[in-house]
C-alpha cells in the first residue's frame, strides 16, 4: 500500500532543516510557517512516490527546495518589528563588539593553520638555533643596514675562538621558474656551502654541496618550495630551475620543518665562493657565549686581520633574541600610541581621581574592564596579522634588505596600534556610562551661531533610559567639560527605554 511506504532519510533530514530554520521565525508565526513548509515537503515526496517517479534527481530537487526555507525564515525574521528592535539592540550591545573582535582572531587562526607563525615564534628556538648569530653592519652615516666586507668572513672563520662555523649570505627576491615544474617567487639566498654547517641541517632528498665541490652553482630548495613548484615529485633532484635569466640544477631538498629567516618559500643558491663585495653573516657560536664578548672579539679580528674598524657599526644578534624583536617593537608602538592618546584626548587627572572614589569605583571597574578587553582584542588582531602575514625575522634584522616586509611591518604596527587606541576611545565615549550600549537617536539642539548665550550640539540617548550625552558643536574655551553626561532617574526611563 502507498500509505505504508517507509519515510526515507532525506525527508526526515528536510524536516530537521525546517525545524531548525523555524527558530528564526517570530513566535506568533512559527507554527503556521513550519506547518506550511512541512506540508510542502511531504506532498512533494508523496506525489513522486505515488506516480512511481521517485529517483535520485528528484531527491536532490527536494533538498534544494527545502534549503530555501532558511532564507525564507530569515526574511520573516527581518520583517517582524520586534525582531528589528532586537537586532538594533544586539548591534549596540558591548558583547557584540567583543564577539566580532574575537571572531576576527578566530578567522586569522583558520586562515593561517592555527597561528603557525605565532606558534613558531612563541615555542622559541631549538638548541641548535639558539647558537645561531647574525652579524651585519649599521653605518654611522646614513643609518642604514648593509653588508660587511666579504673578506672579514674567512678572517673570522680562521681566527675566532668563540665561533664554530661562519657563512656569508645575501637575501633577494627573484623569480624562480621551470618549464616542467611551474613557477613561484621565493626568497632567494645567495650563500656558500658552509651555511649548512652553521645551520646544522641535513637534506631530506639529494646531497648538500660541500666546499670541495665543483665551481658550478647549484640550488637547494626547502620543503614549501618543493611542494609548490614540484608537487612533492622526487624527480626534482637533478632537474633545472630558472632563476632570473640563468638555469641552475636542484641538488637537494631541505626537511619539512626547516626555515631560515622566513616562513615563505626559500631557495638557496650555493656558490663555492661568493663574489659579492658586501655580505651578511650567519654564524654558530659556542655554547654560553655572551653577545658583548663575541662582539669585541669580532671587532678585534676585523681590525687586526683586515684593517676594518667596525667598532660602533657592527651589529651582532642571536636568533633566540631576534625572533622576539617583532613583539618588542609592537610593545614600543603600543606604548607610543598610549602616550599620544593621553595627550590628544586631554585626559584630566582630576576626573581620574574622582572615578576611583567609593561612589564611582564599581562603574569605573566595569568600564575599564570593557575598554581593556576591547582594545586588547583589537591590538591582538594587529599583532597576529603582522606576525602571520610578514617575515618578522628578516624585517627586523635586515629591514633595508627586505623592504617589502620590513617597512610594512614597522608602519603596520605603528598605524595599527594608534588606530586601535583612538577607535577604542571614540567608541567608549559614544556608549552609555552605565550599560555600555552604543547611544542612539542623535538629535541636533540649538543654533550653531549662538554660542555665548545658548548651547548647540547633538544629544544622544541610551536606549535603556540610563542617560543623555550632550556633544557640543564647538567647544568654547570656558567650557571645562565639552561632553556632558546627564544620568536619568527611574522616572524618566519608561519614556526612553525601548525594552520597557
Secondary structure, DSSP 8 states (H G I E B T S, - for coil): -GGG----HHHHHHHHHHHHHGGGS-HHHHHHHHHHHHHHHHHHHHHHHHTT---HHHHHHHHHHHHHHHHHHHHHHHT-HHHHHHHHHHHHSHHHHHHHHHHHHHHHHHHTTTTHHHHHHHT---TTGGGEEEEEEE-TTT--EE-EETHHHHHHHHH-SSEEEEEEEEEEE--EEETTTEEE--EEEEEETTHHHHHT--EEEE----TTS-SS-EEEE-HHHHHHHHTT-GGGTT-EEEETTEEEEEEEEE-TT--SS-SS-EEEEEESS---SEEEEEEEE-TT--HHHHHHHHHHHIIIII----TTTEEEEEHHHHTTHHHHHHHHHHHHHHHHHHHHTT--HHHHHHHTSTTTHHHHHHHHHHHHHHHHHHHHHHHHHHHHTS-HHHHHHSTTTSHHHHHHHHHHHHHHHHHHHHHHHHHHHTB-TTT--B-EEEEEES-TT-TTTS--EEEEE-TTSSEEEEEESS--TT-S-SEEEEE--HHHHHHH-S--
